[in-house]
C-alpha cells in the first residue's frame, strides 16, 4: 500500500463518495399549501430515483471501476491488471461527469413534470458531483503513470548479443579480394 499515489486515493474517495450519496436526497421540491394553518410540503428524491436509470448505471459503473483500480494498485498489480481498470475508467468517467453536470444544471422535473427552476439541489447532490469530479481527475492522473521505481516498473535492457564470428571473417576475406 505504500506505493499508492494521491491519484489512487482520490479515485477511492470519489468512488466511495458517489456510492454513499446515491442513498441521500439529491433533489427537493417545496410546496406551500394555502390552507388554515398554512402548511408546506417538501418532496425530496434520492440519487437512485432522481437521476434516471442510465445516469445511475454510469455512476455505479464508474465507482466500481474506481474501487477496482484502487484495489489492483493496492495489491501491487502489474500493468496488465491496472491498465484495463484505468483506461476503462478514464473512458467512462469523463462522459459520465459531463452527463451528471448536465442533469444537475438542468434539474429534472423529478418525474412529476415540475418546473426545473423550482427543483432544488440538496447537499448530497453537490457532494456526489464533487465526488465524480475527484474520481475523474484521479483516474486521469492515475493512468498517466510515469513511475520507474518498484518491482512492477523495473526495466533492465537486454544484454547485447555477441558479434557473429563466421560472418565477420567471410566479409573480411571478400573485402581483401
Secondary structure, 3 states (H helix, E strand, C coil): CCCCCHHHHHHHHHHHHHHHHCCCEEEEEEEEECCCCCEEEEEEEEHHHHCCHHHHHHHHHHHHHHHHHHHHHHCCCCHHHHHHHHHHHHHHHHHHHHHHHHHHHHCCCCCCCCCHHHEEECHHHHHHHHHHHHHHHHHHHHHCCCCCCCHHHCCCCCCCCCCCHHHHHHHHHHHHC
